């Protein structure tokens, strides 16, 4: 299935910018347009890499970086505030070639957590690092840092004050309640797969809480023999369901198609547990799936010979 | 398979105290006896709970606590030192009933990390917490703390100095190189399963490095419908292989027996990746498996009607 022959017909890229209670009636046209533009830009930048013969790994890193840099999305710049008024970000990246992975959790002030995750994967024996120790490693790896102001977003700060008033832990809720994460999955011309995910977590979250994003197998997974998956949703449920790897197992051990495996995980397993959210996935033939079990998911996708699509609601 | 009828015939408890390069010729008789006594005590305390009609969850927590309190094992008291001369401990617990889970990583000065993980599971919405934020939560949950001296062990400190001299990150290597972790899995009379794992990580490890122990699906997993698993080994490989959940998937999606699923993961998948270590597992009928792909694994097991067994080497 994944020979080293170049075959452009399987090129595919899917990205998401979070899922949740996204209601059309609560969304201004200007805001909707801004989200769609942001998704379109991230998709375009990743697609350029794939079309130019680049690797899936480069495409997903680039698409996620673009969303991390965009304050509209809850990752990198624009990350939500923790209860203490700080930012704690998580990210992961995985290559379907050789099951290599890198993931970082509870890091602050790192401009692009996904790039840190990739360097960790490529330049160290560690797969997962957390907190201040992780930041020291990021510095050694030459990752770019940014001052607290860079991450500060007035809208996110208002969300924190509101959540504190209501004493509620919020999944990123702009404009409704959304489960803020960004992610990308891709299949390149050689049939190699990759997945990347990045998040600022939950508004007003407890300092130290780790979601599914940085957990290989839960929020992020890739294996050339099956699929690449990036999840977005209520992280605790995705961890307990080992959601991303479950998609791969349903394919390799039960013979399900990518679409059926994704539907089973999102609309049966997670739904039964009460785990709101969705995921994006791609297989080595360039098939894609984007199921979600809540009102909406910010998403965009493109496959060889098809025009790019951007969507928010279930329509 | 897992009815609520009480059936003592399926009672089973398996524990491990780490795996790795454990060589008979490097082990003194006194040390071997001490390890065996430690395993025997932990097994006995957990078994008492199961025999008394107690829950698998209580049995695995108790068995792991006993090993955390014993400085011979690399968990709780007796944890190895990080490069900075501190202790950073990880632990996880999972109940096969309802897939509930709690896990903590990079915590210091908490006497019994496994008990903290259980309280996190039972009293908070979080599944995984890390670092200083985790310690604040532990305090609120009333977990017992201990001063640095409590965790200090002269033998472990000598290991750190030696590893620093050799500039090497060590998996706990007493007396040879062992992959220091403790864990327990159990099946109770109602057919409920549980798994728990706890570790002090790797000698001279980078501050912030997270292994597989606290990762649900990698080092720890339990589902009444399939199995409970606790792993010990080179954590990065177990994370990339999503090892514990892979055992469950081979059973539920491919129909493999517990034994065959465990052999496949340890002796095929992990071995091919170069991931040294082993795991212990139990299913809802009380079948057990304890495969490892390295020289030895500190282990002990007991099932209904059989006498307790303790072993270290492959014999």
HADDOCK unambig.tbl for C-alpha pairs under 7 A between the chains (distance, minus, plus):
assign (segid A and resid 99 and name CA) (segid B and resid 240 and name CA) 6.28 0.50 0.50
assign (segid A and resid 100 and name CA) (segid B and resid 240 and name CA) 7.00 0.50 0.50
assign (segid A and resid 101 and name CA) (segid B and resid 240 and name CA) 6.79 0.50 0.50
assign (segid A and resid 126 and name CA) (segid B and resid 209 and name CA) 6.79 0.50 0.50
assign (segid A and resid 126 and name CA) (segid B and resid 236 and name CA) 6.54 0.50 0.50
assign (segid A and resid 127 and name CA) (segid B and resid 236 and name CA) 5.69 0.50 0.50
assign (segid A and resid 128 and name CA) (segid B and resid 209 and name CA) 6.23 0.50 0.50
assign (segid A and resid 128 and name CA) (segid B and resid 210 and name CA) 5.38 0.50 0.50
assign (segid A and resid 129 and name CA) (segid B and resid 208 and name CA) 5.14 0.50 0.50
assign (segid A and resid 129 and name CA) (segid B and resid 209 and name CA) 4.47 0.50 0.50
assign (segid A and resid 129 and name CA) (segid B and resid 210 and name CA) 5.35 0.50 0.50
assign (segid A and resid 130 and name CA) (segid B and resid 208 and name CA) 4.88 0.50 0.50
assign (segid A and resid 130 and name CA) (segid B and resid 209 and name CA) 6.52 0.50 0.50
assign (segid A and resid 130 and name CA) (segid B and resid 210 and name CA) 6.91 0.50 0.50
assign (segid A and resid 131 and name CA) (segid B and resid 131 and name CA) 6.83 0.50 0.50
assign (segid A and resid 131 and name CA) (segid B and resid 208 and name CA) 6.22 0.50 0.50
assign (segid A and resid 132 and name CA) (segid B and resid 208 and name CA) 6.86 0.50 0.50
assign (segid A and resid 133 and name CA) (segid B and resid 207 and name CA) 4.77 0.50 0.50
assign (segid A and resid 133 and name CA) (segid B and resid 208 and name CA) 4.21 0.50 0.50
assign (segid A and resid 134 and name CA) (segid B and resid 208 and name CA) 5.50 0.50 0.50
assign (segid A and resid 207 and name CA) (segid B and resid 133 and name CA) 4.77 0.50 0.50
assign (segid A and resid 208 and name CA) (segid B and resid 129 and name CA) 5.15 0.50 0.50
assign (segid A and resid 208 and name CA) (segid B and resid 130 and name CA) 4.89 0.50 0.50
assign (segid A and resid 208 and name CA) (segid B and resid 131 and name CA) 6.23 0.50 0.50
assign (segid A and resid 208 and name CA) (segid B and resid 132 and name CA) 6.87 0.50 0.50
assign (segid A and resid 208 and name CA) (segid B and resid 133 and name CA) 4.22 0.50 0.50
assign (segid A and resid 208 and name CA) (segid B and resid 134 and name CA) 5.50 0.50 0.50
assign (segid A and resid 209 and name CA) (segid B and resid 126 and name CA) 6.78 0.50 0.50
assign (segid A and resid 209 and name CA) (segid B and resid 128 and name CA) 6.23 0.50 0.50
assign (segid A and resid 209 and name CA) (segid B and resid 129 and name CA) 4.46 0.50 0.50
assign (segid A and resid 209 and name CA) (segid B and resid 130 and name CA) 6.51 0.50 0.50
assign (segid A and resid 210 and name CA) (segid B and resid 128 and name CA) 5.37 0.50 0.50
assign (segid A and resid 210 and name CA) (segid B and resid 129 and name CA) 5.34 0.50 0.50
assign (segid A and resid 210 and name CA) (segid B and resid 130 and name CA) 6.91 0.50 0.50
assign (segid A and resid 216 and name CA) (segid B and resid 239 and name CA) 6.63 0.50 0.50
assign (segid A and resid 216 and name CA) (segid B and resid 240 and name CA) 6.77 0.50 0.50
assign (segid A and resid 217 and name CA) (segid B and resid 242 and name CA) 6.14 0.50 0.50
assign (segid A and resid 236 and name CA) (segid B and resid 126 and name CA) 6.54 0.50 0.50
assign (segid A and resid 236 and name CA) (segid B and resid 127 and name CA) 5.70 0.50 0.50
assign (segid A and resid 239 and name CA) (segid B and resid 216 and name CA) 6.64 0.50 0.50
assign (segid A and resid 240 and name CA) (segid B and resid 99 and name CA) 6.28 0.50 0.50
assign (segid A and resid 240 and name CA) (segid B and resid 101 and name CA) 6.79 0.50 0.50
assign (segid A and resid 240 and name CA) (segid B and resid 216 and name CA) 6.79 0.50 0.50
assign (segid A and resid 242 and name CA) (segid B and resid 217 and name CA) 6.14 0.50 0.50
assign (segid A and resid 249 and name CA) (segid B and resid 249 and name CA) 6.40 0.50 0.50
assign (segid A and resid 250 and name CA) (segid B and resid 253 and name CA) 6.73 0.50 0.50
assign (segid A and resid 253 and name CA) (segid B and resid 250 and name CA) 6.72 0.50 0.50
assign (segid A and resid 253 and name CA) (segid B and resid 253 and name CA) 5.56 0.50 0.50
assign (segid A and resid 253 and name CA) (segid B and resid 254 and name CA) 5.27 0.50 0.50
assign (segid A and resid 254 and name CA) (segid B and resid 253 and name CA) 5.26 0.50 0.50
assign (segid A and resid 254 and name CA) (segid B and resid 254 and name CA) 6.17 0.50 0.50
